[in-house]
Each structure stands twice: as structure tokens, then as C-alpha cells.
Amino acid sequence: MFTPKGPTLRELAVQALSSTEHGYDLLAPRFDETPFRTPDRVLDAVTDALRPHGPFRAGLDVCCGTGAGVRVLRELCRSTVTGVDFSAGMLTEARAAHPGTAAGPDRHWVRADARALPFRDTFDLAVSFGAFGHFLPRERPVLFRQVYASLRPGGLFAFPVAAPPPVGSTAYWALWGFDAAMRVRNLLWRPRFIMYYRTFRLADVLDDLARTGFTTGLTPLPALGTRADGTPRCRLVVARR
């Protein structure tokens, strides 16, 4: 499915009936052959937007998966780059895809739940890509507090947020249908697999960040295009401790 090397429909079904963690362990070897991997153009746009804020010493990729976000940190951080994820399978793929070299920052891979990060006052920059749908809205404040504590004073937490699709559009109904299907699945089946697209509303997210103690701002990412009304298709949330 997706590409000749991507997962089959049967493999995706097995993943979807697993827990979130085990599902990603199963998907990890083929994850980069799916549309779920963050596109390079998004990574490049975020790198360009963050460059004026740097350079940074140490960077953290929160819920790093197979390590796509490490590409951003390698460009911006001088000292160390750390990826953290709760899936051992995804970390195995990340280590293989991003081996350390003498020419770049040191790389470390840590298995941990983002709601209980083992860091304090360690990083100057934290990023995250495509992972927030795996957290229920009530879990966001815990997640944001953990990232806040992991940053040094003045450190940045940055992540892209796409504009919601127009109400009634094909994309709108596709996301609505996916979330509805996941709610039914989690009501009827255990263990749960947490992945929702419509629970990460920007206004709520900014409120949660502010309550955590972050000072937030929004940076348009023009390289990712504009909507019919002229507003950006994607913005970068930049939250400073």
C-alpha cells in the first residue's frame, strides 16, 4: 500500500487493532514508505523559519518516529541532537537512518513516553512533527509541561500546524470520517489505538501552551502555499520558555 515497499492493507489492519505503541513497532520498518512520514518540504520550511532564531546547541525531536525531524535539528544545532519515542521499533529505524558522523552534532536516541520525559533544563530547541494526534486533549497539558521542563530558560518549542480544511470539503469529511471510525474502534476494541486528526485545534493548543508558561507566536510557512482566502496553509507555532 502507498508504494511497492509500503505496508499491505492486511498489515495496516493488524497495526490498527494493536495498541498505539505496538502498532508503531509493527509499522516501523515500512513507515517511511507511507504518507505518514513528514514530507521533506515541510521539514525544509520549518528549518528555514527557525534558522533566524538559532543557532542552537542541543535539540530534541519529541516523538521522533523514524527520525525525520532530526534532519531539521542537524541543520540548526551545534552540539547534540536527541530523538525520543516510546516505540522501540521506530527508534531502531531512526538509528539506522541517521547514524552519527564526525561532521555533525552528536546523536542520541532515547526510548521514553513524551508524557514523562527524562530531561530537565537540557535543550535549546525542541521540535515535533505529526505526533500530536496520538495524545488526547486532556493529555496535552502534561505533554507541554514535560517539554517545558526539558528546555533551558529561553529555549524554543516549535511545531507546524496545518490550517483546517474548509467545512464540507472532501478533506474535511475524510478527517471527520477517520476520527469517527477511530472512536468506534476504541469504544469496541482493546487495547486502544490513539490517533485523531480533529482534536488539535490551534486556539486550544495556544491556550494550553500559555497556561504551561510558554510565550507563543505564529510564523507563516509560505513555501507550503496559501489557501483561497490568502491565509497560509501551514504555520509554525514557536513557543518560548
C-alpha positions as CSV (number, residue, x, y, z in Angstrom):
1,M,0.0,0.0,0.0
2,F,1.1,3.6,-0.8
3,T,4.3,2.4,-2.5
4,P,5.5,-1.1,-3.6
5,K,7.6,-1.2,-0.4
6,G,4.9,0.1,1.8
7,P,2.7,-1.9,4.2
8,T,-0.1,-4.0,2.8
9,L,-3.7,-3.4,3.8
10,R,-3.6,-6.5,6.0
11,E,-0.5,-5.2,7.8
12,L,-2.2,-1.8,8.4
13,A,-5.3,-3.6,9.7
14,V,-3.2,-5.6,12.2
15,Q,-1.5,-2.4,13.3
16,A,-4.8,-0.6,13.7
17,L,-6.0,-3.4,16.0
18,S,-2.9,-3.2,18.2
19,S,-2.0,-0.7,20.9
20,T,-0.5,2.6,19.7
21,E,3.0,1.6,20.8
22,H,2.9,-2.0,19.4
23,G,1.2,-0.7,16.2
24,Y,4.1,1.5,15.5
25,D,6.6,-1.2,16.4
26,L,4.9,-3.2,13.6
27,L,4.8,-0.4,11.1
28,A,8.3,0.9,11.7
29,P,10.2,-1.0,9.0
30,R,7.9,0.4,6.3
31,F,6.8,3.7,7.9
32,D,8.9,5.8,5.6
33,E,7.2,4.3,2.6
34,T,3.8,5.7,3.8
35,P,2.3,9.2,3.5
36,F,2.5,9.4,7.3
37,R,6.2,10.4,7.2
38,T,6.6,14.2,7.4
39,P,7.4,15.4,3.8
40,D,10.8,16.9,3.1
41,R,9.2,20.2,2.0
42,V,7.6,20.6,5.5
43,L,11.0,19.9,7.1
44,D,12.7,22.4,4.9
45,A,10.1,25.1,5.5
46,V,10.4,24.6,9.3
47,T,14.2,24.7,9.1
48,D,14.1,28.0,7.2
49,A,11.7,29.5,9.7
50,L,13.7,28.5,12.7
51,R,17.1,29.5,11.3
52,P,16.9,33.2,12.4
53,H,16.2,32.0,15.9
54,G,19.5,30.0,16.1
55,P,22.0,28.6,16.1
56,F,21.1,26.3,18.9
57,R,23.3,24.0,21.0
58,A,21.2,21.0,21.8
59,G,18.0,19.9,20.1
60,L,15.2,17.4,20.9
61,D,12.8,15.7,18.5
62,V,9.7,14.9,20.5
63,C,8.0,11.7,19.3
64,C,10.7,11.3,16.7
65,G,9.5,8.2,15.0
66,T,12.0,7.2,12.3
67,G,13.8,10.5,12.8
68,A,12.6,12.7,10.0
69,G,12.7,15.7,12.4
70,V,16.3,15.1,13.1
71,R,17.1,16.5,9.7
72,V,15.9,19.9,11.0
73,L,17.9,19.7,14.2
74,R,21.1,18.6,12.4
75,E,20.9,21.9,10.4
76,L,20.3,24.1,13.4
77,C,22.1,22.5,16.4
78,R,25.8,22.6,17.0
79,S,26.3,20.2,19.9
80,T,23.8,17.3,20.3
81,V,20.6,16.1,18.7
82,T,18.3,13.7,20.6
83,G,15.3,11.8,19.4
84,V,12.8,10.4,21.9
85,D,10.0,8.0,21.2
86,F,8.1,5.3,23.0
87,S,8.3,2.8,20.1
88,A,11.4,0.6,20.2
89,G,10.7,-0.3,16.5
90,M,10.7,3.3,15.4
91,L,13.9,4.1,17.3
92,T,15.6,1.1,15.6
93,E,14.8,2.6,12.2
94,A,15.8,6.0,13.3
95,R,19.3,4.8,14.5
96,A,19.8,3.1,11.1
97,A,18.7,6.0,9.1
98,H,20.6,8.7,11.0
99,P,24.0,7.3,12.1
100,G,26.3,9.7,13.9
101,T,29.1,11.3,11.9
102,A,32.2,13.3,12.9
103,A,30.9,16.2,10.7
104,G,27.7,16.8,12.6
105,P,26.2,17.1,16.1
106,D,26.2,14.0,18.3
107,R,23.0,12.0,18.0
108,H,21.2,10.2,20.8
109,W,18.1,8.0,20.8
110,V,16.0,7.7,23.9
111,R,13.0,5.4,24.5
112,A,10.5,7.3,26.7
113,D,6.9,8.4,26.9
114,A,6.6,12.0,25.9
115,R,4.3,12.5,28.9
116,A,7.2,11.5,31.2
117,L,10.4,12.9,29.6
118,P,13.7,12.1,31.4
119,F,15.2,15.5,30.8
120,R,15.5,18.8,32.8
121,D,16.9,22.1,31.5
122,T,18.7,20.3,28.8
123,F,17.7,21.6,25.3
124,D,17.7,24.9,23.5
125,L,15.2,23.7,20.8
126,A,12.5,21.1,20.8
127,V,10.5,20.2,17.7
128,S,7.8,17.7,16.9
129,F,6.2,16.6,13.6
130,G,2.9,14.8,13.1
131,A,2.6,13.2,16.6
132,F,0.0,15.3,18.4
133,G,-2.9,13.2,17.2
134,H,-1.6,10.4,19.5
135,F,-2.5,12.5,22.6
136,L,-6.0,13.1,23.8
137,P,-6.8,16.8,24.5
138,R,-6.7,16.2,28.3
139,E,-3.1,14.9,27.9
140,R,-1.7,17.9,26.1
141,P,-1.0,20.0,29.3
142,V,1.1,17.1,30.7
143,L,3.0,16.8,27.4
144,F,3.6,20.5,27.2
145,R,4.8,20.7,30.8
146,Q,7.3,17.9,30.1
147,V,8.7,19.7,27.1
148,Y,8.8,23.0,29.0
149,A,10.8,21.3,31.8
150,S,13.2,19.8,29.2
151,L,14.1,23.1,27.7
152,R,16.6,25.5,29.1
153,P,15.3,29.0,30.1
154,G,14.8,30.9,26.8
155,G,14.5,27.6,24.8
156,L,12.1,27.2,21.9
157,F,9.4,24.6,21.3
158,A,8.3,24.6,17.6
159,F,6.0,22.6,15.5
160,P,4.0,23.1,12.3
161,V,0.2,23.2,12.3
162,A,-1.8,22.9,9.1
163,A,-4.9,25.0,8.5
164,P,-8.1,23.0,8.8
165,P,-9.7,22.0,5.5
166,P,-12.8,24.0,4.5
167,V,-16.0,22.8,6.1
168,G,-17.8,20.4,3.6
169,S,-14.7,19.8,1.5
170,T,-13.5,16.3,0.7
171,A,-10.6,16.6,3.1
172,Y,-12.9,17.8,5.9
173,W,-15.2,14.7,5.5
174,A,-12.2,12.4,5.2
175,L,-10.8,13.6,8.5
176,W,-14.2,13.6,10.2
177,G,-14.8,10.0,9.0
178,F,-11.3,8.8,10.1
179,D,-11.8,10.2,13.6
180,A,-15.3,8.8,13.8
181,A,-14.0,5.4,12.8
182,M,-11.3,5.6,15.4
183,R,-13.7,6.5,18.2
184,V,-15.9,3.5,17.3
185,R,-12.8,1.2,17.2
186,N,-11.6,2.4,20.6
187,L,-15.1,2.0,22.1
188,L,-15.4,-1.6,20.9
189,W,-11.8,-2.9,21.0
190,R,-8.9,-3.0,23.4
191,P,-6.1,-2.1,23.5
192,R,-6.9,1.4,22.2
193,F,-5.0,2.9,19.3
194,I,-5.0,6.7,19.8
195,M,-4.9,8.7,16.6
196,Y,-7.2,11.6,15.9
197,Y,-6.9,14.4,13.4
198,R,-9.6,16.9,14.6
199,T,-8.6,17.2,18.3
200,F,-5.7,19.5,17.9
201,R,-7.4,22.9,17.5
202,L,-4.9,25.8,17.2
203,A,-6.8,28.1,19.6
204,D,-6.9,25.3,22.3
205,V,-3.3,24.5,21.7
206,L,-2.1,28.1,22.2
207,D,-4.2,28.3,25.4
208,D,-2.6,25.1,26.7
209,L,0.9,26.4,25.9
210,A,0.3,29.7,27.6
211,R,-1.0,28.0,30.7
212,T,2.1,26.0,30.8
213,G,4.2,29.1,30.9
214,F,5.3,29.5,27.2
215,T,5.2,32.7,25.3
216,T,3.8,31.8,21.9
217,G,3.9,33.2,18.4
218,L,2.9,32.0,14.9
219,T,5.1,32.1,11.8
220,P,3.6,31.6,8.4
221,L,5.3,29.0,6.2
222,P,4.8,30.5,2.7
223,A,6.7,27.7,1.0
224,L,3.8,25.4,1.8
225,G,1.3,27.6,0.0
226,T,-1.8,29.6,0.7
227,R,-5.5,28.9,0.8
228,A,-8.1,30.5,-1.5
229,D,-8.6,33.3,1.0
230,G,-4.9,34.1,1.1
231,T,-4.2,32.7,4.5
232,P,-1.2,30.3,4.9
233,R,-1.8,26.6,4.5
234,C,0.6,25.9,7.4
235,R,2.0,27.9,10.3
236,L,4.8,27.3,12.7
237,V,4.0,27.5,16.4
238,V,7.0,29.0,18.2
239,A,6.7,28.7,21.9
240,R,9.5,30.2,24.1
241,R,10.2,29.1,27.7
